[in-house]
Amino acid sequence: MDQGLIGTIFTIVVFVCFAGVVWWAFSGRNKKKFDDAANLPFADEDKERIKKDKRES
């Protein structure tokens, strides 16, 4: 096998992996998980606000 063929095979493998990751990221099954993960920073703010409100009461 020469270097050109190895490079071609590597390029095809990387492209297939990239296409798989893109398909996985945009599939409808994962939307709820990704939405929940996107809102995690805001969940901490809510907990801190509740603790602060309890201390002030």
N, C-alpha and C positions, 0 to 999 in steps of 0.2 A: 504494500500500500504506500502510495506516495503522499506527500504532505498536502497536496491539493484535495485529495479524496478525504483525508482525515479532517481537514478544515471544513469541507462541505458537510460531512456527517455531523460534526460538532455544531455547525450553524443550524442544521435541521433539528437537532435535539434541543438546542436552546430555544428555537422558535416554537417548537411543540410545547415545551415547558412554559414559555411565556403565554401562549394561547390558553393553556390549561389554567394558569393563575388568573388570567383575565376572565375566563368563563366562570371560574369559581367565585371571583369577587362580584360579578354582576348577576349571578344566578338568583332567582327569586327566593330560594330556600334560605339564604343567608341574610336577607334583608332585616328581619327582626333582630338577629344577633348583632348585626352591624349598627342598627339604630340604637340598641341598648348600650353598646360599647361607646357610641358617640356621645351619649348623654351621661356617662359616668362622671365626668368632671363637675357637672351641675348637681349631681346627687350629693356630693360632698358639701357643696354650698348650702343645700337645703338642711342637711344635718347640723351644720354650724349655726345656721340661723335659728333653728329650733332650740338648740342648746342655749344660745344667747337670749332668746325670748324667755326661756324658763328661768335663767339666772336673774333677769330683770324683773320678773313677776314676784 
